[in-house]
Amino acid sequence: MRDIRDKISSETQNMTFEELKAYIKQKLADNQTKPVGQMQ
């Protein structure tokens, strides 16, 4: 868990809020995962 968290932190450390939102959206799409609350 720590390794994954550290990897994400290093990948996103200099991102703006908009870049971070795009990063999360892309990662969710890559994994075909829906955000919590949108499980339908």
C-alpha positions in Angstrom: 0.0 0.0 0.0 2.8 2.4 0.9 4.6 1.8 -2.4 1.4 2.5 -4.4 0.7 5.7 -2.4 4.3 6.9 -2.8 4.1 6.2 -6.6 0.9 8.2 -6.9 2.3 11.0 -4.8 5.4 11.3 -6.9 3.4 11.3 -10.2 1.0 14.0 -9.0 3.1 16.2 -6.7 3.4 19.2 -9.2 0.0 18.9 -10.8 -2.7 21.6 -10.7 -6.2 20.7 -9.5 -7.4 20.3 -13.1 -4.4 18.1 -14.0 -5.1 16.0 -10.9 -8.8 15.5 -11.9 -7.7 14.5 -15.4 -5.1 12.0 -13.9 -7.8 10.4 -11.7 -10.3 10.2 -14.5 -7.7 8.5 -16.8 -6.7 6.0 -14.1 -10.3 5.1 -13.4 -10.9 4.7 -17.2 -7.8 2.5 -17.5 -9.0 0.2 -14.7 -12.7 0.5 -15.8 -13.5 1.5 -12.2 -16.3 3.9 -11.2 -15.9 6.4 -8.4 -17.6 5.5 -5.1 -21.3 6.5 -5.3 -21.5 5.8 -9.0 -21.6 2.0 -8.9 -24.8 1.5 -11.0 
